[in-house]
Amino acid sequence: MYGGQQPIFILKEGTNRTRGKSAQSNNIAAAKAVADAVRTTLGPKGMDKMLVDSMGDVVITNDGATILKEMDIENPAAKMIIEVAKTQEQHCYDGTTSAVVIAGELLKRSEDLIEQNVHPTVICEGFRLAADKAVELLDAHSIEADKSTLHEVAKTALTGKSAGAVKAFLADISVDAVQAVARVEGDEIIVDLDDIKVEKKQGGSIRDSTLVDGIILDKERVHSGMPRSISDAKIALINSAIEVKKTEVDAKIQITDPTMLAQFLEEEENYLRSLVEKIQAAGANVVICQKGIDDLAQHYMSKAGLFAVRRAKKSDMEALSKATSARIVTNIDDLGGDDLGAAAKVEERKIGESDMVFNTGCPKAKSVSVLHRGGKEQVVDEIRRAFDDSIGVVSVAHEDGSVLTGGGSVLASLSRDLRAYAEGIGGREQMAIEAFAGALEVIPRTLAENAGLDPVNTIIEVRKAHAEGKSTYGVNVFEGGVMDMRAANVLEPVRVVDQAIQSATETAVMILRIDDVISSRAGGNGAMPDMGGMDMGGMGF
């Protein structure tokens, strides 16, 4: 082989190298393992996962992004699949499980093509053609979004989660919150979800959750003598300490006479009293301070009937500024009436075991708050995750102005259209496009499997409905068979499906193009971790 010469080694000792079909097979196996790990969570009948970390903390969820984030995965190919979920979460806030499952199915079907001696680059080209065509076909299935449509989008996102029992209640909060912070720039609607501040407190029931047209602070007033509630609040946001100023350099004051000490203390008192008087002179009756408030200043504020909070977070200060139209002031000397914000009421309320400050009735609020309640910490956390998905998809649908029917109906329709498209392509790319079309059916098939239905019969019924021109028909997970998803108001944003198809395709193509895996990361014997498996340590399922 080497003509009698010694072989030449270009890799250092202990390096592990996997090439050709073996490398592709290992990568595909790892990717499929990740997809299979989250596949059972898909849909209204999806199951939850219990994740237990090394510290013993427990997370119970069926949110694909959370599950994949918590999994301790070593395999590099499997990590690439997790990136699909991250991308989907960042851009669309939902559809993470669908994107990962589609990516896994694309790789599974490409493995069959590789066994038939179809070259990976041909498969990649076919997948790209199919993805471009699928995205192009989405416009024909889109439905214009209005407020009632947004409400149904939110309910669809909440279905199948722990919050499913109160999905109509949380959907109302989601739509109202998104529409409150939405702004129009030119012809576009922009929604910044950072303007929706979410707080969670254990105790009470989920239905005790509330939307506030203002800001909730997880703080309490600084002095018990202050009023618990202020109506017609004039709010000053101060980003400087209401304390005696410290010198920039070390200073030493020598006092030789008791009267000098009295004068020194009196001067400090006068200075703090003057700060409080300046705040009063500006017309403020509520003070939110980002830094500290001296005990003596608290006393003067209490006597003046002011309501004050100290050490508010920077993000809370910015949210209050948007909600109340107040300007954040860094020097109390500059505080004037124009800098003050307005709220109908500022009050301290007992929520669970702690006090919180509610700024409500802000007339021009462009930042709002949602308080989540629940009887157990894990319940509140899961409600928060479900709500994040809900406001995310509502914001996406509101920005794009269009939605699609769910229940696997659109993907089943795209699958049918792509099969027809493949016939006009010819060549081996046609096989790849047909494989892509078959892979899209994994979503309706998985919905059926997770609902305990026969997946083969369900897919046949879905195909039959679409052949009859019923393009909005999808899987009826509650009663079996198929149903009109438009009539059932099962809706999701166009961007969720668009991004899921594109990111799944890109990742599948990237993995398929790898034919050589070289790892210099040495284990105990200088070997790389098994490329065909992945570490599921720390997971309780």
C-alpha positions in Angstrom: 0.0 0.0 0.0 2.8 2.4 0.9 5.3 0.9 -1.7 7.4 -0.6 1.1 7.7 2.7 2.9 6.7 3.5 6.4 3.3 5.2 6.7 3.3 8.9 7.4 1.5 10.2 10.4 0.2 13.7 10.2 -2.0 13.7 13.4 -0.6 13.6 16.9 -0.8 10.4 19.0 -4.2 9.9 20.6 -6.2 11.6 17.8 -9.3 9.7 16.8 -10.4 9.8 13.2 -13.7 8.6 11.6 -14.1 8.7 7.9 -16.6 8.1 5.0 -19.9 6.4 5.6 -18.9 5.5 9.2 -18.6 9.2 10.1 -21.9 10.1 8.4 -23.6 7.2 10.0 -22.4 8.2 13.5 -23.3 11.8 13.0 -26.8 10.9 11.8 -27.3 8.4 14.7 -26.4 11.2 17.2 -28.7 13.7 15.6 -31.6 11.2 15.5 -31.0 10.4 19.2 -31.5 14.1 20.1 -34.7 14.3 17.9 -36.1 11.1 19.6 -35.4 12.5 23.0 -37.9 15.4 22.5 -40.2 13.8 20.0 -42.7 12.5 22.6 -43.3 16.1 23.8 -44.8 17.3 20.5 -48.4 18.3 20.3 -51.3 18.7 22.7 -51.0 15.1 23.9 -47.2 15.3 24.3 -45.6 14.1 27.5 -43.4 16.0 30.0 -39.8 15.3 30.8 -38.3 15.5 34.3 -34.8 17.0 34.2 -32.6 16.5 37.3 -29.3 18.3 37.3 -26.1 17.5 39.3 -27.3 19.6 42.2 -30.6 17.7 42.4 -32.7 20.6 41.1 -35.7 19.4 39.2 -37.3 20.9 36.1 -40.5 19.4 34.7 -41.4 20.6 31.2 -42.3 19.7 27.7 -40.7 22.7 26.2 -38.2 21.5 23.6 -35.8 24.4 24.0 -35.6 23.9 27.8 -35.1 20.2 27.5 -32.3 20.5 25.1 -30.7 23.3 27.0 -30.7 21.2 30.2 -29.3 18.0 28.5 -25.6 17.4 29.1 -24.6 16.4 25.6 -21.0 15.8 24.5 -21.4 14.7 20.9 -20.5 17.5 18.4 -23.1 16.4 15.8 -25.8 16.3 18.5 -24.8 19.8 19.6 -25.5 21.0 16.0 -29.1 19.8 16.4 -29.4 21.7 19.6 -28.4 24.9 17.7 -31.5 24.4 15.6 -33.6 24.6 18.7 -31.7 27.7 19.9 -32.2 29.5 16.6 -35.9 28.6 16.5 -36.4 29.9 20.1 -34.6 33.2 19.4 -36.4 34.0 16.2 -39.9 32.5 16.7 -40.2 31.6 20.4 -42.0 28.4 19.6 -41.7 25.4 17.2 -38.4 24.2 18.7 -39.5 20.5 19.0 -40.9 20.6 15.4 -37.6 22.0 14.0 -35.5 19.3 15.8 -37.9 16.5 14.8 -37.9 17.6 11.2 -34.0 17.8 11.2 -33.8 14.3 12.7 -36.2 12.9 10.1 -34.4 14.5 7.2 -31.2 12.9 8.3 -32.9 9.5 8.8 -34.3 9.6 5.2 -31.0 10.8 3.8 -29.3 7.7 5.4 -31.6 5.5 3.3 -30.6 7.4 0.2 -26.9 7.1 1.0 -27.4 3.3 1.3 -28.8 3.5 -2.3 -25.5 5.1 -3.3 -27.0 8.6 -3.8 -24.1 11.0 -3.1 -24.5 13.3 -0.1 -23.9 16.4 -2.2 -26.8 15.4 -4.5 -29.0 14.9 -1.4 -28.0 18.3 -0.1 -28.9 20.0 -3.4 -32.3 18.2 -3.5 -33.0 19.3 0.1 -32.1 22.9 -0.7 -34.4 22.9 -3.7 -37.2 21.4 -1.7 -36.8 23.9 1.2 -36.8 26.9 -1.1 -40.0 25.6 -2.8 -41.7 24.8 0.5 -41.0 28.3 1.8 -42.3 29.7 -1.4 -45.5 27.7 -1.1 -46.2 28.9 2.4 -47.7 32.2 1.2 -50.6 30.3 -0.5 -51.6 28.9 2.9 -51.4 32.1 5.0 -54.4 33.7 6.7 -54.6 37.3 7.7 -54.2 37.9 11.4 -56.6 40.0 13.5 -57.2 40.2 17.3 -59.3 37.0 17.5 -56.8 35.2 15.3 -54.0 36.3 17.7 -56.0 34.9 20.6 -56.3 31.5 18.9 -52.5 31.5 18.1 -51.9 32.0 21.8 -54.3 29.2 22.8 -52.6 26.9 20.3 -49.2 27.6 21.8 -50.5 26.9 25.3 -52.3 23.7 24.3 -50.6 20.6 25.6 -48.6 22.4 28.3 -49.3 22.6 32.0 -51.1 25.8 31.4 -53.5 24.1 28.9 -56.3 24.1 31.5 -56.3 27.9 31.6 -55.2 28.6 28.1 -58.1 31.0 27.3 -57.3 33.0 30.4 -53.5 33.2 29.7 -54.2 33.9 26.0 -56.2 37.0 26.9 -53.3 38.2 29.0 -50.8 37.4 26.2 -52.7 39.3 23.5 -53.5 42.3 25.7 -49.8 42.5 26.8 -48.4 42.3 23.2 -50.9 44.9 21.8 -50.1 47.2 24.7 -46.4 47.4 23.9 -46.7 47.2 20.1 -45.6 50.3 18.2 -45.9 51.2 14.5 -42.8 52.3 12.6 -43.6 53.2 9.0 -45.6 50.3 7.6 -44.2 47.9 10.2 -45.5 46.7 13.6 -42.7 46.3 16.1 -43.1 44.4 19.3 -40.2 44.4 21.8 -40.9 41.6 24.4 -38.5 43.3 26.8 -41.3 45.8 27.4 -43.4 43.0 28.9 -42.0 42.6 32.4 -42.8 39.2 33.9 -42.8 38.5 37.7 -43.6 35.2 39.4 -44.6 34.5 42.9 -45.4 31.1 44.5 -48.9 30.9 46.1 -52.5 31.2 45.0 -53.7 29.7 41.8 -52.8 30.2 38.1 -56.0 32.2 37.7 -54.6 34.8 40.2 -52.1 35.8 37.5 -52.7 39.3 36.3 -51.7 41.9 33.7 -50.9 45.4 35.0 -50.9 48.5 32.8 -47.8 49.6 34.5 -44.8 48.1 36.3 -44.5 45.7 39.2 -41.4 46.0 41.4 -40.3 43.1 43.6 -39.5 45.7 46.3 -41.1 47.3 49.3 -41.3 50.9 50.6 -38.2 51.9 52.5 -39.9 53.1 55.7 -42.9 51.7 57.5 -44.2 55.2 58.3 -44.7 55.9 54.6 -48.2 55.6 53.1 -48.9 52.1 51.6 -50.8 53.7 48.7 -50.5 56.9 46.7 -53.3 58.0 44.3 -52.6 60.3 41.3 -48.9 59.5 41.7 -46.2 61.8 40.4 -43.1 59.6 40.1 -39.5 60.7 40.2 -36.9 58.2 38.9 -33.6 59.1 40.5 -30.3 57.4 39.5 -28.2 58.8 42.3 -27.9 58.0 46.0 -30.0 60.1 48.4 -27.2 60.1 50.9 -24.4 62.3 52.2 -21.8 62.4 49.4 -18.5 60.7 50.0 -15.3 62.3 49.0 -13.4 60.9 46.0 -10.2 60.8 48.0 -9.5 59.7 51.5 -10.2 62.6 53.9 -9.8 63.0 57.6 -11.9 65.4 59.7 -10.6 66.4 63.2 -13.2 67.5 65.7 -11.8 69.0 68.9 -15.0 70.6 70.3 -18.4 68.9 71.0 -20.2 71.9 69.4 -18.2 71.2 66.2 -19.6 67.6 66.2 -23.1 68.9 66.6 -22.6 71.4 63.7 -21.2 68.6 61.6 -24.2 66.3 62.2 -26.6 69.2 61.8 -25.0 70.0 58.4 -25.5 66.4 57.3 -29.2 66.6 58.4 -29.7 69.9 56.6 -28.2 68.4 53.4 -30.5 65.4 53.5 -33.5 67.5 54.3 -32.7 69.8 51.4 -32.6 66.8 49.0 -36.1 65.7 50.2 -37.4 69.3 49.9 -36.1 69.5 46.3 -37.9 66.3 45.5 -41.1 67.8 47.1 -40.6 71.1 45.3 -40.6 69.3 41.9 -44.1 68.0 42.8 -43.1 64.3 43.3 -45.0 62.1 45.8 -43.3 58.8 44.7 -39.5 58.3 44.5 -37.9 55.3 42.8 -34.2 55.3 43.5 -31.7 53.1 41.7 -29.2 53.5 44.5 -29.3 53.8 48.3 -31.5 56.1 50.5 -30.0 57.2 53.8 -31.9 56.3 57.0 -32.3 59.9 57.9 -33.6 60.8 54.4 -36.1 57.9 54.8 -37.3 59.6 58.0 -37.8 63.0 56.3 -39.5 61.4 53.3 -41.9 59.6 55.7 -42.7 62.8 57.5 -43.3 64.5 54.1 -45.8 61.7 53.1 -43.6 60.5 50.2 -43.6 56.8 49.0 -40.0 55.7 48.3 -38.3 52.5 46.9 -34.5 52.1 46.8 -32.1 49.9 44.9 -34.4 49.3 41.9 -32.8 47.4 39.1 -31.7 49.3 36.0 -34.1 47.3 33.8 -37.0 48.3 36.2 -36.0 51.9 36.0 -36.1 51.8 32.2 -39.4 50.0 32.2 -40.9 52.6 34.6 -39.6 55.3 32.3 -41.5 53.8 29.4 -44.6 53.1 31.4 -45.0 56.4 33.2 -43.2 58.8 30.7 -40.8 59.8 33.5 -37.2 60.8 32.8 -34.4 59.2 34.8 -32.6 61.9 36.6 -29.0 61.6 37.8 -28.8 64.8 39.8 -31.6 65.8 42.2 -30.8 69.5 41.6 -31.9 69.0 38.0 -35.2 67.4 39.0 -38.2 69.4 37.7 -41.9 68.9 37.1 -41.3 67.9 33.4 -39.2 64.9 34.6 -42.0 63.3 36.6 -44.0 60.4 35.4 -47.7 59.7 36.1 -49.6 56.7 37.4 -53.2 56.5 38.7 -51.9 54.6 41.7 -48.8 53.3 43.4 -49.3 50.9 46.2 -47.5 48.2 48.2 -49.4 44.9 48.2 -48.7 41.6 50.1 -48.2 38.9 47.5 -47.5 35.5 49.0 -44.9 36.0 51.7 -43.4 39.2 50.4 -44.4 42.8 49.6 -44.4 44.1 46.0 -44.9 47.6 44.7 -47.6 48.1 41.9 -47.5 51.1 39.6 -50.8 50.9 37.9 -53.0 53.1 35.7 -50.3 54.5 33.5 -52.1 56.5 30.8 -49.5 56.1 28.1 -47.9 52.8 29.2 -45.5 51.4 26.6 -44.2 48.9 29.1 -46.5 46.5 31.1 -46.1 43.8 33.7 -47.5 40.3 34.2 -47.6 38.6 37.6 -47.7 34.8 37.5 -49.0 32.8 40.4 -49.2 29.1 41.1 -49.3 26.7 44.0 -45.9 25.2 43.5 -42.5 26.5 42.3 -42.3 24.0 39.4 -45.9 25.0 38.4 -45.0 28.7 38.3 -41.8 28.1 36.4 -43.7 26.0 33.7 -46.4 28.6 33.5 -43.7 31.2 32.9 -42.2 29.2 30.1 -45.6 28.5 28.5 -46.4 32.3 28.8 -43.1 33.2 27.2 -44.0 30.9 24.2 -47.4 32.5 24.1 -46.4 36.1 24.0 -43.6 35.2 21.6 -45.9 33.6 19.0 -48.5 36.4 19.4 -45.8 39.0 18.8 -44.5 37.2 15.7 -48.0 36.8 14.3 -48.8 40.5 15.1 -45.6 41.7 13.4 -46.0 39.5 10.3 -49.8 39.9 10.1 -50.4 36.3 8.9 -50.8 32.8 10.3 -51.1 29.2 9.2 -53.3 26.3 10.2 -51.7 23.8 12.6 -52.2 20.2 13.4 -49.7 19.2 10.7 -52.1 20.4 8.0 -49.6 22.8 6.3 -46.7 20.4 6.3 -48.9 17.6 4.9 -50.0 20.0 2.1 -46.4 21.0 1.4 -45.4 17.3 1.3 -48.1 16.7 -1.4 -47.0 19.8 -3.4 -43.3 18.8 -3.2 -43.9 15.3 -4.5 -45.6 16.9 -7.6 -42.7 19.4 -7.8 -40.1 16.5 -7.7 -41.5 14.9 -10.8 -40.5 18.0 -12.8 -37.0 18.1 -11.5 -35.6 14.7 -12.6 -32.2 13.2 -11.8 -31.2 12.0 -8.4 -32.2 15.3 -6.8 -35.8 14.1 -7.4 -35.2 11.3 -4.9 -33.9 13.8 -2.3 -36.9 16.1 -2.8 -39.3 13.1 -2.4 -37.4 12.2 0.8 -37.8 15.8 2.0 -41.5 15.6 1.2 -41.8 12.4 3.2 -39.8 13.9 6.1 -42.3 16.8 6.5 -45.0 14.2 7.3 -43.1 13.3 10.5 -45.0 16.1 12.3 -48.6 14.8 11.6 -47.3 11.2 12.2 -45.7 12.2 15.5 -48.9 14.1 16.6 -50.8 10.9 16.0 -48.3 8.6 17.8 -48.3 10.9 20.9 -52.1 10.9 21.0 -52.1 7.1 20.9 -53.5 6.9 17.4 -52.4 4.6 14.6 -49.9 6.7 12.7 -50.2 4.8 9.4 -54.0 5.1 9.2 -53.8 8.8 10.3 -51.3 9.7 7.5 -53.5 7.9 5.0 -56.5 9.9 6.1 -54.6 13.2 6.0 -53.3 12.4 2.5 -56.9 11.5 1.3 -58.3 14.8 2.7 -55.6 16.8 0.9 -56.1 14.9 -2.3 -59.8 16.0 -2.1 -58.6 19.7 -1.8 -59.1 20.0 2.0 -55.7 21.7 2.5 -56.5 22.9 6.0 -57.2 19.4 7.4 -54.8 18.0 10.0 -54.7 15.4 12.8 -57.5 15.4 15.3 -55.5 14.3 18.3 -58.5 14.3 20.6 -61.0 12.1 18.7 -58.8 10.5 16.1 -59.0 10.9 12.3 -58.7 14.3 10.7 -60.5 17.7 11.1 -60.5 21.2 9.6 -57.9 23.1 11.6 -59.2 26.5 10.3 -62.7 25.7 11.8 -61.1 24.4 15.0 -59.0 27.6 15.2 -55.7 25.7 15.5 -53.3 28.4 14.2 -49.6 29.2 14.3 -47.4 32.0 12.9 -46.0 31.7 9.4 -42.6 32.5 10.7 -42.6 29.4 13.0 -43.0 27.0 10.1 -40.8 28.9 7.8 -37.9 29.0 10.3 -38.3 25.4 11.3 -38.1 24.2 7.7 -35.1 26.4 6.9 -33.0 25.8 10.0 -33.7 22.0 10.0 -32.7 21.9 6.3 -29.5 23.9 6.8 -28.4 21.7 9.8 -29.2 18.4 8.0 -27.2 19.6 5.0 -24.3 20.7 7.2 -24.2 17.3 8.9 -24.5 15.3 5.6 -21.5 17.1 4.1 -19.2 15.9 6.9 -17.3 12.8 5.8 -14.3 13.0 8.2 -14.4 13.6 11.9 -11.0 14.3 13.5 -10.9 14.7 17.3 -7.8 15.5 19.3 -9.7 15.6 22.5 -8.3 12.8 24.5 -10.3 10.8 27.0 -8.8 8.4 29.6 -7.1 6.3 26.8 -6.7 9.1 24.3 -9.9 8.3 22.5 -12.7 10.5 21.5 -16.2 10.0 23.0 -18.3 7.5 21.1 -19.6 9.4 18.1 -22.7 7.2 17.9 -24.0 8.1 21.3 -24.4 11.0 23.7 -24.2 11.6 27.4 -27.7 11.7 28.9 -26.3 12.1 32.4 -28.3 14.4 34.6 -31.6 13.6 33.0 -34.3 11.9 34.9 -36.0 10.2 32.0 
